[in-house]
């Protein structure tokens, strides 16, 4: 696909942003993330530190109570910083309530657009893929995971990881593209994020495509079903590229 100058510039910007905040450009599969990226990812390092602390105190490494406490502390810190910034005149935060949002003149427009995004052909295809793959995994993978050969298990894990990620990331990308259309092309933030999410989706599709092909070769009884899954992936990939061509 030939990239427009606009898209090339956004990709360049995202590459710079990724150096500072790689967690905005990742598929959240930390265990398979390159060590170099892990070392500069604040989100990964914070989660790693929390797990080590839990283990050191004899708690489960993913203790939800500790996670809740950690999030509350971060919110308190954010609130304190926001108050300090406002006092020092860096920002002027308006008073906000959800009632104000409900009465916003654009509320109905936003609600209508959200419903339209849910019916976007790309979103519908992603949701269809997620549900059909989930049923497939319940039959072919989850009950047999303990006795499965490691290479086959790894392929199934790839499919399982990405089948729920795809509709979420696609929705975020579509919302970003809508925000760009609504607020104008001068605001690059939403557009840059949308392009980043589409890149994650393309990675998810490519990895899932390869894993499903591997599964089909090892489990020939699933070839027909997997052929359908692959057609959904191909459909999503081509639609994403069409979206990118319009940027």
C-alpha positions in Angstrom: 0.0 0.0 0.0 1.3 3.4 -1.0 1.2 5.7 2.0 0.2 9.4 1.7 2.6 12.0 3.0 0.0 12.7 5.7 0.0 9.1 6.9 3.8 8.9 6.7 4.2 12.0 8.8 1.8 10.5 11.4 3.7 7.3 11.5 6.9 9.2 12.0 5.3 11.2 14.9 4.0 8.0 16.5 7.5 6.4 16.3 8.8 9.4 18.4 5.9 9.2 20.8 6.5 5.4 21.2 9.9 6.0 22.5 8.4 7.9 25.5 5.2 5.9 26.0 5.4 2.5 24.3 2.3 1.3 26.2 0.1 3.5 23.9 1.3 1.5 20.9 1.3 -2.1 22.2 -0.9 -5.1 22.2 -0.5 -5.5 26.0 1.1 -8.9 25.8 3.9 -8.0 28.1 5.3 -11.5 28.4 6.2 -11.4 24.7 7.3 -7.9 24.5 11.0 -7.3 23.7 13.2 -6.6 26.7 14.3 -3.3 25.2 10.7 -2.1 25.2 10.0 -3.4 28.6 12.9 -1.4 30.1 11.4 1.9 28.9 7.7 1.1 29.5 6.5 2.8 32.6 3.3 0.8 32.7 5.2 -2.5 32.5 7.7 -1.4 35.1 5.0 -0.3 37.5 3.1 -3.6 37.1 6.3 -5.6 37.6 7.2 -3.6 40.7 3.8 -4.2 42.2 4.0 -8.0 41.5 7.4 -8.2 43.1 6.2 -6.3 46.1 3.2 -8.7 46.5 5.4 -11.8 46.2 7.9 -10.3 48.8 5.0 -9.8 51.3 3.6 -13.3 50.7 0.6 -12.2 48.7 -0.6 -13.4 45.3 1.4 -11.5 42.6 -1.8 -10.2 41.0 -3.6 -9.3 44.3 -6.6 -7.2 43.2 -6.8 -5.4 46.5 -3.3 -4.1 46.1 -4.1 -3.1 42.5 -7.2 -1.2 43.8 -5.0 0.6 46.4 -2.4 1.4 43.8 -5.0 3.0 41.4 -6.5 5.0 44.3 -3.1 6.4 45.2 -2.5 7.3 41.5 -5.8 9.1 41.3 -5.0 11.0 44.5 -1.6 12.0 43.0 -3.2 13.1 39.8 -5.8 15.2 41.6 -3.1 16.8 43.7 -1.0 17.6 40.7 -4.0 19.1 38.9 -4.9 21.3 41.8 -1.2 22.5 42.0 -1.1 23.2 38.2 -4.3 25.2 38.4 -3.0 27.2 41.4 0.2 28.0 39.5 -1.8 29.1 36.4 -0.7 26.3 34.0 -4.3 25.2 33.4 -7.8 26.4 34.0 -9.9 23.4 34.7 -13.6 24.1 34.3 -16.2 22.8 36.8 -17.6 19.6 35.4 -20.5 17.2 36.2 -22.1 14.4 34.3 -25.3 16.5 34.3 -23.5 19.1 32.2 -22.6 16.4 29.8 -26.2 15.1 29.6 -27.4 18.6 28.8 -24.7 19.3 26.2 -26.2 20.3 22.9 -24.0 17.7 21.2 -25.0 14.9 23.5 -27.6 13.4 21.1 -25.2 13.8 18.2 -22.4 12.0 20.1 -24.8 9.2 21.2 -26.0 8.7 17.6 -22.5 8.6 16.3 -21.6 6.0 18.9 -24.4 3.8 17.8 -23.3 4.3 14.2 -19.8 3.3 15.1 -21.1 0.1 16.6 -22.7 -0.7 13.3 -19.6 0.2 11.2 -18.9 -2.8 8.9 -15.4 -3.2 10.3 -16.6 -3.2 13.9 -19.4 -5.7 13.0 -16.8 -8.0 11.3 -14.5 -7.8 14.3 -17.3 -8.6 16.7 -18.4 -11.5 14.5 -14.8 -12.8 14.5 -14.5 -12.5 18.2 -17.7 -14.5 18.9 -17.0 -17.3 16.4 -13.4 -17.7 17.5 -14.5 -17.8 21.1 -16.8 -20.7 20.4 -14.0 -22.4 18.5 -11.6 -22.0 21.4 -14.1 -23.4 23.9 -14.3 -26.5 21.8 -10.8 -27.0 20.4 -8.4 -25.3 22.9 -9.6 -24.6 26.5 -10.6 -28.2 27.4 -7.4 -29.7 25.9 -4.8 -27.1 26.8 -3.0 -29.2 29.5 -2.4 -32.1 27.2 -1.6 -30.1 24.1 1.9 -30.0 22.4 3.7 -26.7 23.2 4.0 -25.5 19.6 0.3 -26.0 19.0 -0.6 -24.5 22.3 1.4 -21.4 21.5 -0.6 -21.0 18.2 -3.9 -21.2 20.1 -2.7 -18.7 22.7 -2.0 -16.2 19.9 -5.5 -16.6 18.5 -7.0 -16.4 22.0 -5.0 -13.3 22.9 -5.9 -11.3 19.9 -9.5 -12.3 19.3 -10.8 -10.0 22.1 -8.2 -7.3 21.5 -9.3 -6.7 17.9 -12.8 -5.3 18.4 -11.6 -3.1 21.3 -8.7 -1.5 19.3 -10.8 -1.1 16.2 -13.5 0.7 18.2 -10.9 3.0 19.7 -9.5 3.7 16.2 -12.9 4.5 14.8 -13.7 6.8 17.7 -10.4 8.6 17.1 -11.2 9.1 13.4 -14.7 10.4 14.3 -13.2 12.8 16.8 -10.8 14.1 14.1 -13.7 14.6 11.7 -15.7 16.4 14.4 -13.0 18.7 15.8 -11.1 19.3 12.6 -7.8 18.3 11.1 -5.9 20.8 13.2 -6.1 18.4 16.2 -3.6 15.6 15.4 -3.8 13.8 18.7 -6.9 11.7 18.0 -5.8 11.0 14.4 -2.3 9.9 15.6 -3.9 7.6 18.2 -6.3 6.1 15.6 -3.4 5.3 13.3 -1.5 3.7 16.2 -4.5 1.5 17.0 -4.9 0.5 13.4 -1.3 -0.6 13.4 -1.9 -2.8 16.4 -4.9 -4.3 14.7 -2.9 -5.1 11.6 -0.3 -6.8 13.8 -3.0 -8.8 15.6 -4.5 -9.9 12.3 -1.1 -11.0 10.8 -0.2 -12.9 13.9 -3.6 -14.5 14.2 -3.6 -15.4 10.5 -0.3 -17.2 10.8 -1.3 -19.0 14.0 -4.6 -20.2 12.4 -2.8 -21.5 9.4 -0.5 -23.4 11.7 -3.4 -24.9 13.5 -5.1 -25.9 10.3 -2.0 -27.8 9.2 -1.8 -29.7 12.5 -5.6 -30.2 13.0 -7.0 -30.9 9.5 -10.5 -31.4 10.9 -10.7 -27.7 11.5 -9.6 -26.6 8.0 -13.1 -25.5 6.7 -13.9 -23.5 9.9 -10.4 -21.9 9.9 -10.8 -20.9 6.3 -13.9 -18.9 7.4 -11.9 -17.3 10.2 -9.1 -16.4 7.8 -11.6 -14.7 5.4 -12.8 -12.5 8.3 -9.2 -11.5 9.1 -8.5 -10.8 5.4 -11.7 -8.7 5.2 -10.7 -6.6 8.3 -7.1 -6.1 7.0 -8.3 -4.9 3.6 -10.8 -2.5 5.2 -8.1 -1.1 7.5 -5.9 -0.4 4.5 -8.7 1.4 2.8 -9.1 3.6 5.9 -5.4 4.4 5.9 -5.5 5.3 2.2 -8.1 8.0 3.0 -5.9 9.7 5.7 
